[in-house]
Amino acid sequence: MTGPEYRLRIRDLPTSERPRERLRQHGPGSLSNPELLAIVLRVGSGRESAIALATRLLARWGGLAGLARASFGELCAEHGMGEAKAAQVKAALELGRRLLASAPEERPVVRSPGDVANLLLADMALLEQEHLRVVLLNTRNHVLGVPEVYKGTVNSAQVRVADIFREAVREGCPAIVVVHNHPSGDPEPSREDVEVTRQMVMAGELLGIEVLDHLVLARSGYVSLRERGLGFPA
């Protein structure tokens, strides 16, 4: 293509594919995390659309949890951001945090591996590195939080089991679900994934915290190690 590099903008999309229009017609639950964040950002920059900017931010900070931990100054320093957009993002994330704190009955409930996948797949499947997160659950399986505890290759030599349970112990959680992604796009568990699972289950028994499942997420879907009987007692 000759001339200036073509950049797809949200207004170049068909009306039915624009995030705001889809939200109005189908509700916010139909949108991915990058699409919701793009609505908060409103516009992109001279070289990327709002959706591209949102996708880059989520990948850069390891999803919504990482974005929430980023400081105001760190967000301002990101290309295409600035103080106005950084303030919009921090305000939106704080509203979500306050909603969960004030209305625990509105917290997501985990009843199956699919519930966990629905909660995290869109956010984690496209990450360029492996990230390990822990879904903290109360006695009614309400989600209390999803802290990220590791970034890098997930294997038994590098992942410290103590890190996986730290927040669960601090919050007094009776159960957790461990989740990590495969950037390759294939969710098939490796031998290391199975070994890490076995270690986590054993540690959880000692701590009185049940590891309900270990999910591997990827672009092509997810695998529940408990459903496969991998790393969990028969």
C-alpha positions in Angstrom: 0.0 0.0 0.0 1.4 3.4 -0.9 1.1 6.6 0.9 0.8 7.0 4.7 0.4 3.8 6.7 -3.3 2.9 7.1 -4.6 2.8 10.7 -8.0 1.2 11.4 -10.0 3.5 13.6 -13.1 2.5 15.6 -15.3 4.8 13.3 -13.9 2.7 10.3 -15.6 -0.4 11.7 -19.1 -1.4 10.7 -21.6 0.1 13.1 -22.5 -3.3 14.5 -18.9 -4.0 15.4 -18.2 -0.7 17.3 -17.9 -1.2 21.1 -20.3 1.5 22.1 -23.0 0.3 19.7 -22.5 -3.3 20.7 -22.8 -2.4 24.4 -26.0 -0.5 23.7 -27.5 -3.4 21.7 -26.2 -6.4 23.6 -25.1 -5.1 27.0 -21.6 -4.7 28.6 -21.2 -8.5 29.2 -20.9 -9.0 25.4 -17.7 -6.9 25.2 -14.1 -8.1 25.9 -11.9 -6.3 28.3 -10.0 -4.4 25.6 -13.3 -3.2 24.1 -14.6 -2.0 27.5 -11.3 -0.3 28.2 -11.4 1.3 24.8 -14.8 2.9 25.7 -13.2 4.3 28.8 -10.3 5.7 26.8 -12.7 7.1 24.2 -9.9 7.8 21.6 -6.6 6.3 20.7 -3.5 8.1 19.4 -2.1 9.2 16.1 -0.7 5.7 15.4 -3.3 3.3 17.0 -7.0 3.1 17.7 -8.5 3.1 21.1 -9.0 -0.7 20.9 -5.3 -1.2 19.9 -4.2 1.1 22.8 -6.4 -0.8 25.2 -5.1 -4.1 24.0 -1.5 -2.9 24.4 -2.1 -1.6 27.9 -3.6 -4.9 29.1 -0.8 -6.9 27.6 1.8 -4.5 29.0 0.5 -4.6 32.5 -0.7 -8.2 32.6 -4.5 -7.6 32.5 -6.9 -5.5 34.6 -5.3 -6.5 37.9 -1.9 -5.3 36.7 -3.4 -2.1 35.3 -5.0 -1.4 38.6 -1.6 -1.7 40.3 0.1 0.7 37.9 0.6 4.1 39.3 -0.9 7.3 37.8 2.5 8.4 36.6 3.3 5.0 35.0 0.0 5.2 33.0 0.7 8.8 32.0 4.1 7.7 30.6 2.5 5.2 28.2 2.4 6.3 24.6 -1.0 7.6 23.7 -2.1 8.2 27.3 -1.5 11.4 29.2 -3.2 12.7 32.4 -6.8 12.7 31.1 -6.8 9.1 29.9 -4.8 7.9 32.9 -7.4 9.6 35.2 -10.3 7.9 33.3 -8.7 4.5 33.6 -7.9 4.8 37.3 -11.3 6.2 38.1 -13.1 3.3 36.2 -11.0 0.7 38.0 -11.6 2.3 41.4 -15.3 2.3 40.8 -15.2 -1.5 40.0 -13.2 -2.1 43.2 -15.7 -0.1 45.3 -18.6 -2.0 43.8 -17.1 -5.3 44.8 -16.3 -4.0 48.3 -19.8 -2.6 48.8 -21.9 -5.3 47.2 -20.3 -8.7 47.9 -23.4 -10.5 46.5 -22.6 -9.1 43.1 -19.2 -10.8 43.0 -18.8 -13.5 40.4 -19.4 -17.0 41.5 -17.3 -20.0 40.5 -19.4 -23.2 40.0 -17.4 -24.8 37.2 -14.1 -24.4 35.2 -16.2 -22.6 32.5 -17.0 -19.9 35.0 -13.3 -19.2 35.6 -12.6 -19.3 31.9 -15.4 -16.8 31.2 -13.9 -14.5 33.9 -10.3 -14.6 32.6 -10.0 -16.1 29.1 -10.4 -12.8 27.2 -7.9 -11.1 29.4 -5.2 -13.7 29.5 -5.4 -15.7 26.3 -3.4 -13.2 24.2 -0.7 -12.3 26.7 2.8 -12.7 25.2 4.3 -14.2 28.4 3.0 -16.8 30.8 1.2 -15.2 33.7 -0.1 -17.2 36.8 -3.0 -15.8 38.7 -4.9 -17.1 41.7 -8.7 -16.8 41.9 -9.5 -16.3 45.6 -12.8 -17.7 46.8 -14.9 -17.4 49.9 -17.0 -20.2 51.5 -19.8 -19.6 48.9 -17.3 -19.6 46.0 -17.7 -15.9 45.4 -14.6 -14.4 43.8 -12.8 -12.1 46.3 -9.9 -11.2 44.0 -7.6 -12.4 41.2 -4.0 -11.4 42.2 -1.2 -12.1 39.8 1.6 -13.9 41.5 3.9 -14.9 38.7 5.1 -13.8 35.3 7.4 -15.9 33.3 7.8 -19.6 32.5 5.5 -21.6 34.8 7.4 -24.6 36.0 8.1 -26.3 39.3 11.6 -25.1 39.5 10.7 -21.4 39.4 7.2 -21.1 40.9 7.3 -20.8 44.6 4.2 -22.5 46.2 4.3 -20.0 49.1 3.7 -17.1 46.6 0.6 -18.9 45.3 -1.0 -19.2 48.7 0.2 -15.8 50.2 -2.9 -13.8 49.4 -5.3 -16.7 50.2 -3.7 -17.0 53.6 -3.9 -13.3 54.2 -7.6 -13.1 53.2 -8.5 -16.3 55.0 -9.8 -17.9 51.8 -10.9 -21.6 52.1 -10.4 -22.3 48.4 -8.6 -21.1 45.3 -8.4 -21.8 41.6 -5.0 -21.4 39.9 -4.9 -20.1 36.3 -2.1 -19.6 33.9 -1.9 -19.0 30.2 0.0 -20.6 27.3 1.2 -17.9 24.8 1.7 -20.6 22.2 -2.1 -20.8 21.8 -2.3 -24.4 22.8 -3.9 -25.0 26.3 -2.6 -28.6 26.5 -1.0 -29.0 30.0 2.7 -29.8 30.0 4.4 -32.2 32.4 5.6 -29.2 34.4 2.0 -27.9 34.7 1.0 -31.3 36.1 3.9 -31.3 38.6 3.2 -27.7 39.7 -0.5 -28.7 40.2 0.5 -31.7 42.4 2.7 -29.5 44.6 0.0 -26.9 45.0 -2.6 -29.5 46.0 -0.3 -31.0 48.6 0.6 -27.6 50.0 -3.1 -26.6 50.1 -3.9 -29.7 52.2 -1.2 -28.6 54.7 -2.6 -25.1 54.8 -6.2 -26.0 54.9 -6.9 -24.3 51.6 -8.5 -26.4 48.9 -7.1 -26.1 45.3 -10.3 -26.6 43.4 -8.7 -26.5 40.0 -5.8 -25.5 37.8 -6.8 -24.0 34.4 -4.6 -23.5 31.4 -5.9 -20.8 29.1 -4.9 -20.1 25.5 -6.3 -18.6 22.3 -7.8 -21.9 21.3 -9.6 -22.5 24.6 -8.9 -23.9 28.0 -8.1 -27.1 29.9 -9.1 -28.0 33.4 -6.4 -30.2 35.0 -9.0 -31.4 37.6 -11.3 -32.6 34.8 -8.4 -34.4 33.2 -7.4 -35.9 36.5 -3.9 -34.4 36.2 -2.1 -33.5 39.4 -5.2 -34.1 41.5 -5.8 -37.2 43.6 -8.1 -39.8 42.0 
